[in-house]
Amino acid sequence: MSSLPLPPGTFGLPWVGETPSFLFDRQFADKRQARYGSIFKTHILGRPTVVMVGPEANRFLLSSHMDHFSWREGWPPTFRELLGESLFLQEGEQHRRNRKLLMPAFHGKALESYFDTMQQITQRYLTQWAHLGEFAWFDQMKQLTFEIASVLLIGNQPAEQGDRLSRWFSDLTGGLFMLPIRWGWTPYGKALTARDRLLAHIEKVIAERQQNPAQDALSLLLQSRDEAGNALSLEEIKVQALLMLFAGHETTTSMLTSLVMSLAQHQTVYQQAIAEQATLAAQGPLSLAQLRQMPYLDQVLKEVERLYPPVAGGFRGVIKAFEYNGYQVPAGWMALYRIEATHRDRRCYDDPTQFDPDRFSPDRAEHKRFDYSLVGFGGGPRVCIGLAFAQMEMKIVVASLLRHYRWELLPNQNLSMNPIPTLRPQSGLRVRLSPSSNLAPATANS
């Protein structure tokens, strides 16, 4: 037994701990960090919890001491029930095997083969948005990213059952942080019904892909074999496909919404992003090669990830007691690492509350001061498997918007950010969008 003290802090009230404050006070963690420092204890969601902040803490949890932590035991039981025993919750050899089987669907030639479909779907939505003129962008972004995910990951035809599947996913995600009350009319009851409908749909698509393989991630997953020549079981494929759909659009929607909001709010950045795209458009239509020639847009994406991470933190179960910064943390606790707080750490980033993409320019490179100081997509061996997929999708959408359209935020709306289940403006981001006067070629065939 360690002689070191527990981290500072308080467990709050009997039974409930500090859960009400955690759920309803958005300054909960900031207040306690200001009082106790970069490591403190609390009691939330039914468990004693250590909260750890900073790039050093991120490295400790995500890399150097990750064997002390469990993904599966870190998340609420509602996640396990609604998303299944997918890669997200798997550990050790099972996780290594299944991540390796999934990897080909998100990298290399498979990723390159997604470009045309991503662009075609994007162009169709951009045309629809221009016809609308004024709309709430978050919901529209969610429809776009869900269609891209459902077409490329499980092989739905464009717009086929898209509205129905999207509604089911909204019901599913709406239950993730709710009390598990199972009556059909409750948010959690609706989430369970939606999960069952989505899994039934995925099982039907799997049967079709087994007969007629296609160029989508699900077909690649069906064909994948591990070192022993074994394939994933039907149940494994179903929950992995469900996770791919969830992860393939939820966080991307959040980042895209924050990105177009930030451009509209910062005209100097907006104009510089337009200028970069105008230079590339003069050389030809948007292409896979051009996506690799957008250093300023890359900086903007990093700054959005830093200032508006879709998820504010990550939970882990403590399965082995550990010592950190002069304190002991027992096994059985929960650990929470704070992404948003690290991204605003003044040791890592100058003037961290300001939106400044130039902080990621080669001459400043503030994110290189500390490893694990930019972790919107995680870090270490379990960094987000769909990172390259998401980045390609976001660059296609934003580059297409910058080349062909202009937008502005409508007045009298609430742009404060709601963090649950992923970050988004309270108003849904109401905008006015119109075609720009200097249209560049939309596609290689135009």
N, C-alpha and C positions, 0 to 999 in steps of 0.2 A: 504494500500500500504506500503510495507516494506521501511524503511529508509536506508537499506543497499545498497551499490553500486552493480552494475553488475560486474561479473568477469572481470579481465583484459583481454586484447586482442584487436583484430580489426575485423571489419566486412568486410574489403576489399573493392572491387570496387562495385559501384551500380549494382544492378540486379544479376551479376554473383558471387559477394562475393569473397570467396577464393576457389571456387570449382575447377578451373583449377589446382591450386597448390595441393589441396587435392587429386585429381585424378592422377596427374602425378609426383608429388614429393614424393618419398617414405619416406623422412625425414620430411615431413610436420608437423606431430604432435610432433615428437621429438624436432624439432627446437622451436616450440612454447612452449612446456613444459619446455625446458631449459630456455626460456626467461621469461615466466609468472608463472611457477609453476604447481602444480598438478590440478588446475582448471583454465580454460580459455575459452573465448568466441571466436567464429568465425561465418562465414556465409557460409554454404556449402549446396549443393543440394537443393537450393531454400529456406532455412530456417535459422534463427538465431539458433546457436547451442552452447551448453555448453559441453566442453570435460572434463571428470573427470577421475582421475588416482589414483590407489592405492587400497589396500584391503578395506579401510574404505569406499571409493566411491562405490566399488562393493557391499558391504553390504548394503549401503544406497539405491542403485538402485534395487538390486536383492531381498532384504528381508525387512529391517526395514521400508522403505518408498516406497515400490513398488506401493502403491495405488496412488502415485503422477505421475505414469508413465503408458503409454500405449504401448504395443507391436505393436498393429495394426498401430498406428499412427507414430511409429518410423521408419518403413521401407519404402523405396521408393515405389510409386504406382506400379512400374513394378513387385515387389515381389507379391503384392496382385493379380495382374492380371494373372501372370504366375503360381503361386502356389495355388491360390484360397483361400477361407476363411477357411483355415484348422487350426488345433490346434496351429500352429506356430503364427497365427495372432489373435487368439481368446482371449477374456478377461472374467474375472469374473465368473459368474455361468455357462455360456456356456463352458468356458475353463475347469472348474472344472469337469463338467459332462462328457465332451468328453475325457478328460485325464483319468478319472476313467474307462471309457469304453475301452480305448486303453491299459491300464496298463497290463491286463492279458496276452496280446500277447508278452510282453517283459520281463516277470519275471516268476519265479517259474517253474512249470512243463513244460510250453510252451517253456521257454528258454532252459531247459534241453533237450527237444525233438529236438532242432535244432542242437545239437552237431554232430550227425553222418552225417547229410547232409552238414554242414559246412566243416567237415573234408574231406568228399568224394570229394566235389567240389575243395577244396584246393589241395588235392593230384593230381587231374587231371591237374590243372594249373601248379603245380610244375613240373610235368613230361613234360608238354609242354615247360616250360621255360628251362628246362635242354636240351631239343632237340634244342631249339633256340640257346643256348649258349651265344650269345651276343644280347642285346635288350635294349630298353628304358623302365624302370620299371614302371614309373607312368602310362602310358597307359595300360600296362598289369595289374597292380594293380586295375585300374578302371574297367576293364572287369571282374576281379575276384570278386570284392566287389559288382558290379552291379548284377552279376549272383546270388551270395548268397542272396542279398536283394530281387531280383525278384522271386527266388524260394521259399524262406522262408516267405516272406511278402505277396506276391500276388499269389503264387502257380504256377508260370510258371514251366514247366518241364525244367530240365537242358539243356541249350543251345537252347531251343525253342525260336525262334525269338530274341535271345539274342543280336545279332549284331544290328538288326534293332532298338530294344528298346534302346540299349545303345547309338546309334547315335542320336535318338530322344532326349534322356536326355542330351547329349552333346550340342545339339542345344538349348534346354530349358535353361540350366545353362549359356550358352553363351550370353543369352539376359538379364540376371538379372540386370546387371549394365550398360546396353546400353540405349541410347536415344530411347524413344518409337516411332520410325519411323516404320510404319506398312507395308510398301511395302514388298512384299514377298521375295525379294532378300536381304533385310537388315538383320543384326543379330537379331533384335527384331521381324521382320516379320517371320523369320525362327523359332524363339522361340515360337511364337503364334501357328504356324502350328504344331510344335512338341507337344505342350501342348494339342491341340485338338486330335491329333493322340493317345497320351498316355491315355487321358481320355476315348476315344472310346475303346481302348484296355482294360482298366480297367473295363469299363462297361460290356464288353463281358465276362471277367473273373468273374465278380460278378454274372452274370446270370448263369454261369456254377457252381459256388460255391453254389448258392442257391439250385440248383438241386442235387449237389454232394459235400457236405462239405468235406474238407480235413484238414490235419494237417499244416495249415499255418496261419499267422496272420490275413489275410483277412477273412478266415472262422470263426475265433474267433470273429472278429469284427462284422460279420453278425449275430452271435448268441448273442452278448452282449445286455444287457438291463439295463436301469437305474433304480433308486429306484421306479419310477412310472410304470415300465414295458415297457417303450418305447424304441424302437430301433432307430438307426441312419437312416436318410433318404438315398435314393440312391445317391443324390447329395453330402450329407455329407460324405458318405463312399468313393465316388470317389475322393474327394479332400484330405481326410485323407490318402487314399492309395497312392495318388500321393506324398504327403508329406513324407510318410514312405519310398518310393523308393528314393526320393531325399536325405532325411536325413540319410537313411540307407546305403549310399555308398559314398557320396561326401566327408564328413569329414574323414571317415575311410580311404579312399584312400590316403588323404593327410598325415595322421598320419603314416600309414604303410610305405609310401614312405620315409618320414623323418626318420623313425625308422631304416630301412635297410641302408639308407645313413649314419646315425650316427654310426651304428655298424661298417660299413666299414671304417669310418674315425677314429675310436677310438679302436685300436686293443686290448688294455687291457680290455675294456668293452666287446668287441666282444668275447674274449676268456673266460671271466668269465660267459657270457651268455651261451656259448657253454658248459662249464663245468657243469653248473646247469642242462642243458638238458641231458647231458650224464649220470649224476647221476640218473635222473628220468627214462631215457630210459633203464637203467640197471634193473630197477624194473618192466618194462613192457611197452607196447605200450601207446601212448598218450590217455588219458581218461579224462572224466569230472572231476574225483577226482584229477588227476594230475594238472589240470589247477589251482587248489586252493593251490598248493604246489610249486609255482614259485615266491618266494619273490624278487629275483633279477630281473626277467623279469618285475614284477610289478613296481619296482623302475625305470627301463628303460622306461617303458610306461609313468610313471609320468614325467620323465625328458623330454621326447619327447613332451608331452602335454605342459610342461612349456616353453621350448625353441622354439618349433615350433608349436604353437597353429594354427589349421587349419584356424580359423577366427580371425582376429586381434582385433576385438572389437564388441560391440553390440549397436544398436540404440534403443532409446525409445522416444516416444512422451511425452512431459511434459503436463499433463492435469490438474495439480494443482501446482500453484506457490510454491516454496520452498526456504528455506535458508540453505546454506551449507558453512562451513568454512569462515563465515563472509561476504558472498555474497548472493545476491538474484538472483533467476532465474525465469522469468515470465512463466506463462502458455502459450502454443502455440509454445514454443521453442522445439528444439530437443535436446536430451541428448545422448552423446556417451561415453561409458565406454571403456577404453583401456585395453584389455586383455594382449596383448604382453608387454605393458609397466609395468603393475603390475607384470608380471612374471619375469621381470628384475629389480625389485625394490630391492636395496641393503639393505633395512631394512628387507626384507623378506628372501633374498637368498644371501649367500656368493658367491663372484666372479660370478655374475649371467650370464655373457656371456659364461662361460665354460660349456661344456657338462659333467655333473657329477652326475650319478644316485645315488651315495652314499649319496647325500644330503637328500635323502628320506629314508635312513636306519633308523632303530628304534632309534639308539643312537644320530642321528643328527636331523632328522624329521624337516627340516627347514620350511616345509609347515604348520607346526602347530604353528609357531610364531604368525601368524595373521590369523584369519578366513578370508575366501574369497580371499586368496592369490594365489590359483590355481583354475582357473575358465575356463579352456579350454572347459568344457562341461556345462558351466553356473553354477548356484548355487541357493540356496534357494528353494522355493516351485516350481519353474519352471525349475529345473535342467533337463537336457536332458533326455527324457523318454527312449531313446534307449541306455543309457550309458552301461548297463550290456550286452546288445546285442553286442555293438561295442567292448567292452573289451574282451568278449569271442571270437569273431571273430578274433581280432588282435592277441590274445595269441595263437590261433590254427595255424594261418598262420606263425607267427614268430617261435613258438616252432617247427613246422614241418620243416621250413627252417633250423633252427639251428641243428636239428638232422640229416638231410639228405643231406644238400648242403652247399657249401661255395661260397662266391661271393666277387668280388672286383670291384671297380669303374674304368671305362675306362678313359684314360687320355684325355686331351684337350677337356673338356666340361665345360659348364657354370653352376656352382652350386649355383649361386645367386638365391634368392627365389622370385618368383612371387606370390603376395598375392591375386590375383583376378582370379576366384571367391573364390578359397580356395588355401592355400599355397602349392607351389610345386616348384622344381628346374626348372630353365629356360630350361635346357637341356632335361628334362624328366627323368633324372637319368639313364644314359647309364652304363650298368654293364656287367660283364662276370660271369656267374653262371655255376657251375658244381657239380656233385654228390660228396659227401665227401667219404673218404675211409672207415670210420667206421660207416656204415649205421646201424641205429637202426630199430626195427620193425616198419613198417608204420602204421599198423592197428591191431586191435584185431584179425582179421581173417587171418593175413598174416602168 
